[in-house]
Amino acid sequence: MSIMDAISGLLVSNDNLDIISNNIANASTIGYKSRKPIFFNIFSHSFYSNSTKGNGVGISNIVQNFNNGMLVETGRDLDLGIIEEGFFRVLDSQGNIHYTRDGQFLLDRNKNIINMQGMYLTGKNISHLQNTLDNSSNLTPINLRDTFILKEKPTSSITLKTILNSNTDLTKKTDNSNENVSESKDYKTYFNIYNKAGKKEKIEISFNKIKTNTWMVNIKSQDFINNSNKKNIDTSFELKFNSNGELTSDKIFNIKSENSKYENITLNLTDTIEQSDVDNSWEQYSQDGHSKGSLKAFNISPNGEIIGTYSNEEVKVIGQILLSKFINPEKLQPESGNLWSATRESGKENIGMAGSNGFGFVTPRTLEASNVDLNKELINMIIAQRNYQSNAQSFKTEDKIISTLINLR
C-alpha cells in the first residue's frame, strides 16, 4: 500500500532533518565533521507477478565528511590544528583510547597535556624520545613536569671547522734539524665550555704551522691562560694535510685534563681544511655542554615536536606528539565531546609522526573549525522539508482514498 511508502518517506525525511539540524547546530564546534545520510530504495516482489513495486525508502548509512575545516589562528600555545590526515590520540580516566580533531589543549596541575574534557594527549615523553616507534600502542600521556628544569651538562664533545692558510710563513730558527719551526702562534681563538658543575669556562685553541702541510694544535684552559698554578687543560697534537688541503692525520682527539672537574672531552676537526690565500679563521663551532636552566617557553613544530626554550639559551626537544590515522575513518564511531572511537570497520590504528608516511602536519596556535557549509545545509533543509511535506500529502491522499472506500455502500 502506498500509505506505507509515505510513512517510510516521512520517517526518513525526519531523520534527514535531524542530521541536517545537528550539522547546523555544530557549525561553530571545533573539529566537527559534517554528516549526511545515504538513502536506498525498497522494492517488493509479488509472488503472482514478475513486476517489482516500490515500497518506500530507507537510510543505509550516515557518511562522515572528513574534509579539512578552515584553520583559525588563536595565538595560544596549546591550540593545535591538523592539515590533512590524522587525529590527536587521547586517553580518558579509564584508559580508553579516543581520537579527535579538536586541538584545544591545556596543562593540568601535574603538567599533563589534556583536552577540555580532561583526557590525556598521548605521545612520547622526553625520556622515551629515542625509542623506536611502532604500532603497539605503547604511547603514554605527554607530561612536561620533568622538563621545567634543565640540569647542567658538562662538555664532552667539541666540533670545530677551521680554515688554515697553507701560505702561512714559517718562522725560521737554527737547530739541529733541517725543518722550519714556528716560534709564534699563527692563529689563536677562544671558545666556551662547561665543567661538571655547569660553570662556563674559556679555552684557548691555537694553530701553529710547524712545517709544510703540518700544524700544531694547542689547547689550554682558562686557568692556564691566567697563569694559574692549576694546569687544568694543556694539550697539543699535530694536524697533517695533503696537497689538496685535506686532513690525512687523525681527525678526532682526546683533550687531556689534570683536573677531575671536567668530563672527558673529544675534539672533532674532521671538516678542518687547508687552503691558499685565505685568512686563518673558524667557520663552525659547537659543544654539547650547558649550564642549569629553567623552561621559559615551548613551541610545537609541524612534525609534532615540543621544543622548549630555556633561560640558559638552550633549545631542546622535550616531547613528541604523535598522530593516528585509519584506512576507513568514515567508520569511526562518533562520540560526545568532539571524539571518535575505533571500530572493526575503521581498520587498524596507524600511529606516526606528523608530516611523514601520509600523516598531516600539526599547525601550532591554530584550531580547525567545523567543516559544515551552512549555505549548503540550509538548502538541504529546504529540500528535506519539501520531501517531508510531499510524503505527508501522499499520506493524506491515501487516507482520503481509504476513507472513501470504507464509506461506500
C-alpha positions in Angstrom: 0.0 0.0 0.0 1.2 3.5 -0.9 0.4 4.6 2.7 3.4 2.5 3.9 5.6 4.2 1.3 4.5 7.6 2.5 5.3 6.6 6.1 8.8 5.4 5.2 9.3 8.7 3.4 8.1 10.7 6.4 10.4 8.7 8.8 13.5 9.1 6.5 12.8 12.8 5.9 12.5 13.3 9.6 15.9 11.5 10.2 17.4 13.6 7.4 16.2 16.8 9.1 17.7 15.6 12.4 21.1 15.1 10.7 21.0 18.5 9.0 19.9 20.2 12.2 22.8 18.5 14.0 25.2 19.8 11.4 23.9 23.3 11.7 24.0 23.2 15.5 27.7 22.2 15.3 28.7 24.8 12.7 30.9 26.5 15.4 32.1 23.3 17.1 35.9 23.0 16.8 37.0 19.9 14.8 33.4 18.8 14.0 32.8 16.9 10.8 29.5 17.2 8.9 27.4 14.1 8.2 24.9 13.1 5.5 22.5 10.2 5.1 22.8 7.6 2.3 19.3 6.7 1.0 18.3 3.4 -0.6 15.1 2.4 -2.3 13.0 -0.6 -1.2 11.2 -2.9 -3.6 8.8 -5.7 -3.0 8.3 -8.6 -5.4 4.9 -10.1 -5.9 4.6 -13.9 -5.9 1.9 -13.8 -8.6 3.6 -11.2 -10.9 7.1 -10.6 -12.3 6.8 -6.9 -11.8 8.5 -5.1 -8.9 6.8 -2.5 -6.9 8.3 0.4 -5.0 7.8 0.0 -1.3 9.4 3.1 0.2 12.9 4.4 1.2 15.4 3.8 3.9 18.8 5.1 5.2 21.6 2.6 4.6 24.4 4.6 6.2 25.4 8.0 7.6 28.6 9.2 6.0 31.0 11.5 7.8 32.8 14.1 5.8 36.4 14.2 6.9 37.5 17.1 4.6 39.6 19.7 6.4 37.8 22.6 8.1 39.3 26.1 7.9 42.2 26.8 10.2 41.7 29.7 12.6 44.7 31.4 14.3 44.3 31.8 18.0 47.8 32.7 19.2 47.5 30.2 22.1 50.5 27.8 22.5 48.4 24.7 23.1 45.8 25.3 20.4 46.6 22.8 17.6 45.2 22.0 14.2 45.9 19.3 11.7 46.3 19.8 8.0 45.1 16.8 6.0 45.1 13.3 7.5 45.4 12.3 11.2 43.8 12.5 14.6 45.0 13.5 18.1 45.1 10.4 20.3 43.7 10.9 23.8 43.1 8.7 26.9 40.2 9.0 29.3 40.5 8.4 33.0 39.6 4.7 32.5 42.4 4.2 29.9 40.1 4.1 26.9 41.5 5.4 23.7 39.7 8.1 21.7 40.5 10.3 18.7 39.8 13.9 18.0 40.4 16.7 15.6 39.7 19.3 18.3 43.1 20.6 19.3 42.1 22.7 22.3 44.6 21.5 24.9 45.9 22.8 28.2 48.3 21.8 31.1 46.8 20.4 34.2 48.3 20.8 37.7 50.5 17.8 37.2 51.8 19.2 33.9 50.0 16.7 31.7 48.7 18.0 28.4 44.9 17.4 28.4 41.9 18.4 26.3 38.9 20.3 27.6 37.3 17.1 28.9 40.4 16.3 30.9 41.6 13.5 28.6 45.3 13.0 28.2 47.1 13.7 24.9 49.4 10.8 24.2 52.9 10.7 22.5 56.5 10.4 23.6 57.9 12.0 26.7 61.5 13.3 27.0 62.8 10.0 28.5 61.4 8.0 25.6 62.1 10.1 22.5 64.9 7.8 21.3 62.7 4.7 21.4 61.7 3.0 18.2 58.2 4.0 17.1 55.8 1.1 16.4 52.0 0.5 16.3 51.9 -1.4 19.6 50.1 1.5 21.3 53.0 1.9 23.7 52.4 5.7 23.9 52.0 7.5 27.2 50.3 10.7 28.3 52.6 13.6 27.5 53.9 15.1 30.7 56.2 18.1 30.9 56.9 18.0 34.6 60.5 16.8 34.2 61.2 19.4 31.5 60.7 22.6 33.5 64.3 22.4 34.9 67.2 21.5 32.6 70.1 20.0 34.5 73.6 21.2 33.8 75.6 19.1 31.4 79.5 19.2 31.2 81.1 19.5 27.8 82.1 16.1 26.4 82.4 16.9 22.7 83.6 19.8 20.7 83.3 20.1 16.9 85.3 22.8 15.2 85.7 23.6 11.5 88.8 25.7 10.8 90.2 27.1 7.5 94.0 27.4 7.6 96.2 29.4 5.2 98.6 27.0 3.5 100.8 30.0 2.6 101.4 31.0 6.2 105.1 31.8 6.5 107.3 29.6 8.7 109.5 31.5 11.2 112.9 30.1 10.9 115.2 29.3 13.8 118.5 27.5 13.9 118.5 24.0 15.4 119.9 20.6 14.5 117.1 19.7 12.2 116.5 20.7 8.6 112.9 21.7 9.2 111.4 25.2 9.6 109.8 25.7 13.0 107.4 28.4 14.0 108.3 30.5 17.1 105.0 32.3 17.4 101.3 31.4 17.2 99.9 31.8 13.7 96.2 31.7 14.7 94.5 31.7 18.1 90.9 31.8 19.2 88.8 31.3 22.3 85.7 29.3 23.0 83.4 28.5 26.0 83.0 25.0 27.5 81.2 23.8 30.7 82.7 21.9 33.6 80.9 19.2 35.7 79.4 21.9 37.9 77.8 23.5 34.9 80.1 26.5 35.1 81.2 28.2 31.9 84.9 28.3 31.3 87.1 29.6 28.5 89.6 27.6 26.5 92.2 28.7 24.0 92.7 26.9 20.8 95.7 27.9 18.7 97.1 26.6 15.4 100.8 26.9 14.7 102.3 26.0 11.3 105.4 23.9 12.1 106.2 22.8 8.5 104.7 22.5 5.1 101.2 21.0 5.4 101.7 20.4 9.1 100.2 22.3 12.0 100.4 22.0 15.8 97.2 22.5 17.7 97.5 23.7 21.3 94.5 23.7 23.7 94.7 25.4 27.1 92.1 26.1 29.8 91.2 29.5 31.3 93.2 28.7 34.5 96.3 28.0 32.4 95.7 31.1 30.3 95.6 33.2 33.5 98.9 31.8 34.6 97.4 29.8 37.5 99.3 27.0 39.1 96.5 24.7 38.1 97.0 23.4 34.6 93.6 22.0 34.1 93.8 21.6 30.4 97.1 21.9 28.4 97.4 19.5 25.5 98.6 19.6 21.9 98.7 17.4 18.8 99.6 17.6 15.1 97.5 18.0 12.0 98.7 16.9 8.7 97.2 17.8 5.3 97.8 16.6 1.8 98.5 18.8 -1.2 94.7 19.2 -1.7 94.3 20.6 1.8 92.6 17.6 3.2 93.4 16.1 6.6 95.4 12.9 6.4 96.2 12.6 10.1 93.8 11.8 12.9 90.6 13.9 12.9 89.2 13.3 16.4 91.4 13.9 19.5 91.0 13.4 23.3 91.6 16.6 25.3 93.6 15.7 28.4 92.9 17.3 31.7 94.7 17.2 35.0 91.6 18.1 36.9 88.5 15.9 37.6 86.1 18.8 37.3 86.0 18.2 33.5 84.3 15.5 31.6 86.4 13.5 29.1 86.3 15.8 26.1 86.8 14.9 22.5 87.7 17.5 19.8 86.4 16.8 16.3 88.4 18.6 13.5 87.0 16.4 10.6 86.0 19.4 8.5 89.2 21.4 9.0 90.9 22.2 5.7 94.0 24.0 4.4 93.7 26.5 1.6 95.9 29.0 -0.1 95.4 32.8 0.0 92.8 32.8 2.8 92.7 34.2 6.3 93.1 31.8 9.1 89.6 31.6 10.6 87.0 29.2 12.0 83.6 28.7 10.4 81.7 26.4 12.7 81.9 25.6 16.4 79.7 23.6 18.6 79.9 21.9 22.0 77.4 19.8 23.9 77.6 21.3 27.4 75.4 23.8 29.1 74.6 25.3 32.5 71.4 24.7 34.5 68.3 26.4 33.1 64.6 26.8 33.6 61.9 26.5 30.9 60.9 29.9 29.6 58.6 28.9 26.8 57.8 26.0 24.4 56.7 25.7 20.9 55.2 22.9 18.8 56.7 22.3 15.4 54.7 21.0 12.3 56.1 17.4 12.9 54.6 17.4 16.5 57.9 18.0 18.4 57.5 20.1 21.5 60.5 22.3 21.6 61.5 24.0 24.9 63.5 27.3 25.2 65.4 27.6 28.5 66.8 30.5 30.5 70.4 29.3 29.6 69.6 29.8 25.9 69.4 26.1 25.3 66.7 24.8 22.9 65.7 21.2 23.4 63.1 18.8 22.2 61.1 17.9 25.3 58.2 15.8 23.9 56.7 14.4 20.8 53.0 14.5 19.8 52.1 11.6 17.5 49.1 11.3 15.3 46.8 8.3 14.5 45.0 7.5 11.2 42.8 4.8 9.8 42.2 3.2 6.4 38.5 3.9 6.7 37.9 6.9 9.0 34.3 7.2 7.9 33.6 4.1 10.0 34.9 5.6 13.3 32.2 5.8 15.9 31.3 9.4 16.8 31.0 10.2 20.5 30.1 13.2 22.5 32.9 15.8 23.2 34.3 16.0 19.6 35.6 12.5 19.9 35.7 9.3 17.9 36.5 5.7 18.8 37.9 2.9 16.6 35.6 0.2 15.3 36.2 -3.0 13.5 35.2 -1.4 10.2 37.5 1.6 10.6 40.6 -0.7 10.3 43.7 -0.9 12.4 45.1 2.2 14.0 48.3 3.5 12.4 50.5 5.7 14.6 53.1 8.1 13.2 54.9 11.4 13.2 53.1 14.4 11.7 54.4 15.1 8.2 55.6 11.6 7.4 54.2 8.5 5.9 50.9 10.1 4.8 50.2 11.9 8.1 49.2 15.5 8.0 51.1 18.4 9.6 50.4 19.9 13.0 49.7 23.6 12.9 50.6 25.5 16.2 48.4 28.3 17.6 45.5 27.4 15.4 42.3 25.5 15.6 40.4 23.6 12.9 36.9 25.0 12.5 33.9 22.8 11.7 33.7 21.9 8.1 29.9 22.4 8.0 28.8 24.5 5.0 25.9 26.5 6.3 24.6 27.6 2.9 24.6 24.0 1.7 22.9 22.8 4.9 20.1 25.4 4.7 19.5 24.3 1.1 19.4 20.7 2.2 17.0 21.6 5.0 14.6 23.2 2.5 14.8 20.1 0.3 14.2 17.8 3.3 11.3 19.9 4.4 9.7 19.7 0.9 10.2 15.9 0.9 8.5 15.7 4.3 5.6 17.8 3.2 5.2 15.8 0.0 5.2 12.5 1.8 2.7 13.9 4.3 0.5 14.9 1.4 0.8 11.4 0.0 -0.3 10.0 3.3 -3.3 12.4 3.5 -4.3 11.5 -0.1 -4.1 7.7 0.7 -6.1 8.3 3.9 -8.9 10.0 1.9 -9.0 7.2 -0.6 -9.3 4.6 2.2 -12.0 6.6 3.9 -13.9 6.8 0.6 -13.7 3.1 0.2 -14.8 2.4 3.7 -17.9 4.7 3.3 -19.0 3.1 0.1 -22.4 1.3 0.3 
